[in-house]
Amino acid sequence: MSEDQNKIFQLAAEAINEQRAGTLSRNEEEPSAVLPWHELVADSSVIADDNLFMISRTVCELLEKGIVGLFGPTAGLSSGYVQSMCDLMEIPHIETRRDHLPNRGTCMINLHPYPPTLARVYSDLVHVMKWTSFTILYDTDESLPRINALLKLYDPKGYSVVVRKLDIYNGDGNIRSILKEVKENGERYFIVESAGYDLFKILTQAQQVGMISDHYHYIITTLDMHTIDLEPFQYGGANITGVRMIDPEDDDVEQATMLWREFEQRRGETLIESLEKEKLTLDSALMYDAVFIFAEALHQLNQSNSIRTRPLDCDEFDNWEHGYSLINYMRMVNWKGLSGILKFDHQGFRTDFMLQIVELTSNGLQKIGTWNSTEGLNITRTQVAHHESEQVANFKNKTFLVLTALSKPYGMLKDSADKLTGNDRYEGFGIDLIHELSLMLGFNYIYAIQEDNNYGSINKKTGEWEGMLREVMDGRADLAITDLTITSARESVVDFTSPFMNLGISILYTKAKKMPPELFSFMSPFSKELWYYMGAAYFSISFLFFLMGRLSPDEWMNPYPCVEEPEVLSNQFSLTNSFWFTIGSILQQGSEIAPVSTSTRVAAGTWWFFTVIMVSSYTANLSACLTVEQLFEPIKSAEDLAAQTAIQYGSKEKGSTEGFFKEATYPPYKKMYEYMQNIPGVMFDDNDKGVTRVKTTNYAYLMESTSIEYITQRDCDLQQVGDLLDDKGYGIAMRKNSSYRNDLSTAVLKLQEAGQLQKLKDKWWKEKRGGGACETSGAATAAAALDLPNVGGVFIVLVAGMAFSTVTAFLEMCFGAVIRSYKYKIPLHEELINELKFLIRCWGLTKPVRTSSEEDNVDGDGGNRKPDDENNGFDDLANDLYNYEPDLTRSNEIKHSI
């Protein structure tokens, strides 16, 4: 066994003997009385592991002394040999080493957790950290069986596991070349399987090749991580997670180390550093616990049976009669030691043990959770209170390499007569944004330029990411900022901050041209539909006036005012006069026709109201249509662009816009993607080339709306066409699972809430480098033609008025028929039939007047006329007069002359 374990072995035996003597109690509240009538004698030997002869001889010498238990050895090669001898002689064999063999001896017990069980801890950590690929770094061949459970995680469709051996024991122990090779392969997640005393060397060389930074994540398998000086690595930013069984703050650990210090002071010796609580290794703690549980089991066995020790001879293959009983008592022990609760199963495997999950922070190791062999992993993160100050400390000691691209206005070379160097060479929105974030968080930064302007896409041949995202993924850049769109594919390989700008895809095209004046532009105020309704209203209302004029008795007037009892009556609402009356109202010129009856006057008033509204609306809209220039727009949306063939269109190659159309399921967008892939020369590797193509040819360029806004603020011949096709945002890219993502996102949100982002946008869009040149206070737009919904109410008034006047005309006709029936003593129904027959004829402007002579020809039965020659003559005269149409103009002239 090692020097530390040998020291602990002696101290543990001495502590038990002093408890027996009553000079010291391990727990003052419950004084211990372990083996009150026996004394433990600790005898140890140091033998080379490969010298089996000396090991066999030493074991036999110890058996001849009458030992009752054998501790160790710590090496695997000799342990198996010692175990077989103990099984044969029935001597309890207590081990504290890490043994991966699945079978136990009948007389053996091991305090070290079973390695396959420990592997579950690291497997659970891989799952909770969501690692999909990782590299296992191990230093000795003995480590391979211990990482077997981790290798089982490999899945061609899930986890990718790489295993690399670190030859730290060969030559000068230089493993930098291996670490460089691993780094160049792009792996950032590692499980380090190594003994605690070698871990410092591994981490030191990893730091020398640049692998101790916030891009890298480590899980350390050694249970002695707390004993290593990790201060050189706690400010590098790397996420280093490990496990430990010993809690340096545990009361039992503190009491044990105080006890050892007292023993050494009494002896006049100095306690070796590795037995301090901060440096106490697991092997030393397990040896101390092993001696105590052995003494406890021996004490319980002695209470039930009288223990008799005797020497054993290896040549006679003798055995100790209490051996099996003692090992069974040890397996039943439930005792709290320096390594936690000690419990064993029937095979001697340790069960129900507790491990602490620790993480390296700028304040040292911090407990973040626990793992139990029965309950599994429980992450609590008790160091959350220190997280904010820790992140600030990380930023204070951090210099970021910021990757950007020369893309207006996010990153541009500064115009200066002097030669500029370093960060002073660049300006733009992204440059200012990084500067604002650095002031808030306190980090430094250095800019680098992506020369090929490839933001990040998957290479179709290799299937690997390239461009700016590849640089970030490989750790050659810490941050990437430009007009970099956040997409699901990109976010699967890198992390983004909260969007600092929201946008969408739109169309850049030349500004609409002025349309030549149209010959019939005077018809523009009304839509075609409304013109049709106007024409229908004109014809129907004119014909309705003609009908109402014939229906209403008041419209049948005496054509000769000087004749008191005319033979015929005339009507001014002929068909032609009706059309003339309505058209005169529309043109606001009037006519010589004046309605007389109530029905025609109501109809006329309604029609005049209708014409006033329509003419006013037409006049108002006509002035706008004639003064505002009409613009010719060949396309108004992406759907129009997809449906035509005269205008070519495209987008930036290998950009997020192309990716949007590639993944689109909307048929017009799918059609557009196929067009852009099949037509050569429509895709460009730079936005400036696409803009130049728009200005020089009949071409439309699909790009982000913010870039279009920047261009149209400076080039007044270009415009944005249509609405946004999607909704997305620009973000700052960084390594996946980056520790400073949340702080950067919070800082971006604070800038947004303070209005600082809007000020930066106004600065670079509307002020700097010619911005605002094309801003107008409000460009005139063509007046929209009035449609039926705009004037529908007027039509409703017109219809209601005409309906009312028509009903009034029929009532007037009926009322007149009633008066004549009463006056001339004729049946009412006959008079109504005569009126309807006259109405249906629809010709003639004169109507004979019924006289008293007609009354004489009516017989007593109600209206049958006498058939005599005189009456026939009157009928002929009435017909002639009825068909006679007087010249109203001539009549008026005579009237005026009189």
Sequence and secondary structure as in RCSB ss.txt:
>XXXX:A:sequence
MSEDQNKIFQLAAEAINEQRAGTLSRNEEEPSAVLPWHELVADSSVIADDNLFMISRTVCELLEKGIVGLFGPTA
GLSSGYVQSMCDLMEIPHIETRRDHLPNRGTCMINLHPYPPTLARVYSDLVHVMKWTSFTILYDTDESLPRINAL
LKLYDPKGYSVVVRKLDIYNGDGNIRSILKEVKENGERYFIVESAGYDLFKILTQAQQVGMISDHYHYIITTLDM
HTIDLEPFQYGGANITGVRMIDPEDDDVEQATMLWREFEQRRGETLIESLEKEKLTLDSALMYDAVFIFAEALHQ
LNQSNSIRTRPLDCDEFDNWEHGYSLINYMRMVNWKGLSGILKFDHQGFRTDFMLQIVELTSNGLQKIGTWNSTE
GLNITRTQVAHHESEQVANFKNKTFLVLTALSKPYGMLKDSADKLTGNDRYEGFGIDLIHELSLMLGFNYIYAIQ
EDNNYGSINKKTGEWEGMLREVMDGRADLAITDLTITSARESVVDFTSPFMNLGISILYTKAKKMPPELFSFMSP
FSKELWYYMGAAYFSISFLFFLMGRLSPDEWMNPYPCVEEPEVLSNQFSLTNSFWFTIGSILQQGSEIAPVSTST
RVAAGTWWFFTVIMVSSYTANLSACLTVEQLFEPIKSAEDLAAQTAIQYGSKEKGSTEGFFKEATYPPYKKMYEY
MQNIPGVMFDDNDKGVTRVKTTNYAYLMESTSIEYITQRDCDLQQVGDLLDDKGYGIAMRKNSSYRNDLSTAVLK
LQEAGQLQKLKDKWWKEKRGGGACETSGAATAAAALDLPNVGGVFIVLVAGMAFSTVTAFLEMCFGAVIRSYKYK
IPLHEELINELKFLIRCWGLTKPVRTSSEEDNVDGDGGNRKPDDENNGFDDLANDLYNYEPDLTRSNEIKHSI
>XXXX:A:secstr
  HHHHHHHHHHHHHHHHHHHTS  SSSSS   SSTT           TT HHHHHHHHHHHHHTT S EE   S
HHHHHHHHHHHHHHT  EEE S    S   TTEEE S  HHHHHHHHHHHHHHTT SEEEEEESSTTHHHHTHHH
HTTB TTSBEEEEEE  TTSTT   HHHHHHHHHTT  EEEEE  HHHHHHHHHHHHHTT SSTT EEEE  TBG
GGS  GGGTTS  EEEEEES  TT HHHHHHHHHHHHHHHHHT    GGGSTTT  HHHHHHHHHHHHHHHHHHH
HHHHS        GGGT   TTHHHHHHHHHT  EEETTEEEEE TTS EES EEEEEEEETTEEEEEEEEETTT
EEEE  TTGGGHHHHHHHHHHT EEEEEE  BTTTBEE   SS   GGGGEESHHHHHHHHHHHHH  EEEEEE 
TT    EE TTT  EETHHHHHHTTS SEE SS B  HHHHTTEEE S SEEE EEEEEE  EE    TTGGGTT
B HHHHHHHHHHHHHHHHHHHHHHHH GGGEE S TT SS SEEEES  HHHHHHHHHHHHTT   S    SHHH
HHHHHHHHHHHHHHHHHHHHHHHHHHHS  EE S SSHHHHHH SSSEEEEBTTSHHHHHHHH  SHHHHHHHHH
HHHSTT  BSSHHHHHHHHHHSSEEEEEEHHHHHHHHTT TTEEEES  S  EEE  EEETT TTHHHHHHHHHH
HHHTTHHHHHHHIIIIIGGGTTTT  S        B HHHHHHHHHHHHHHHHHHHHHHHHHHHHHHHHHHHHHT
  HHHHHHHHHHHHHH   SEEE   HHHHHTB TTTS B   HHHHHHHHHHHHHHH    HHHHHHHHHH 
